[in-house]
């Protein structure tokens, strides 16, 4: 990210992002059980902008060629509404992906059902789905529960909404932070789902973030894309990218009193820094809750000739099954890590490479450090629930990081029977 103003950076340092339900002025939420796939739990959620004219909305979507129907419909609606929306509708259990023209029609119909209840254009509704690829959503069930979904909207129901969007997640994921500025308090909160089929370049995940301030729409998309690239696109559980990935940001409408209009203001820098911290925390939570995961590992690559090179190497290490199983087995196998780095397709001098587990150097300038003391200390680090693997090159000054987890028996158990 670009550095923020010194004053804003100083003020954001002490901001604590909390992982609990929150309230964002200007937004209402709710979730209900519609039993499209799951029983005895909420699985249909709604976010509503209270601003009469709607809220500026930007989103980043999957780059998978098999784009799910809700992604296609949401892209279309954002374009047609000039990025101003009233509501976001989400269902869990059925992805509505690889469903052809019928899937597009059903996604559109679900938007129309909610729009009719809200008295707005259906193009002012963004839709998201997550779950099994292939089956069609049941719009009749959405219609049946639309009244209770809308009537139950409250500002303090982010907890039930976060639970409603879960699939294989073991816990709901929240992140909230606030900061005082000259225009008043900026509040940003978000929820996310994601546990498996997670890889950089948008993962199998949904995330919804709201802010209580108006931000000039022309500033939102590039800012949000940059932040998503540095947070949600820096995670990997299993290297798979889904059909339904979507990260959505909603801010207050232009009628609210707290406005950010300038790209070079302290308030915008504070907003951007706080948004980054919220997205970063949500991204970390997804990896921490990776399917079957027992360890959270940060892969850092430093001294690369470009950021892109550093990220490609870090991603190759983070997604290596051999590396990830070594994490699970507490085997400080440096050989698997340097081998993964070497096959990333990036040219570098192997005799300029050093490898660290936390602060412990285990491989220096192309040569392993094989003494018993180093091996023992490395094994102790790998037994921790969280640690950092740093690969240092001597090619330049660029760096990148990817957050990943181990690959355990639990991952196989979950995914071997996901549809059954």
Helices and strands as residue ranges (DSSP letters): H 6-13, E 27-32, E 44-49, E 55-61, H 69-80, E 84-85, E 87-94, H 100-118, G 122-124, E 125-132, H 139-151, H 158-164, E 173-181, E 184-193, E 206-211, E 214-215, H 217-230, G 232-234, E 235-236, E 246-250, E 259-260, H 266-288, E 296-304, H 307-318, H 321-328, H 334-342, G 350-352, E 354-357, E 360-364, E 367-368, H 372-382, E 386-392, E 398-405, H 409-416
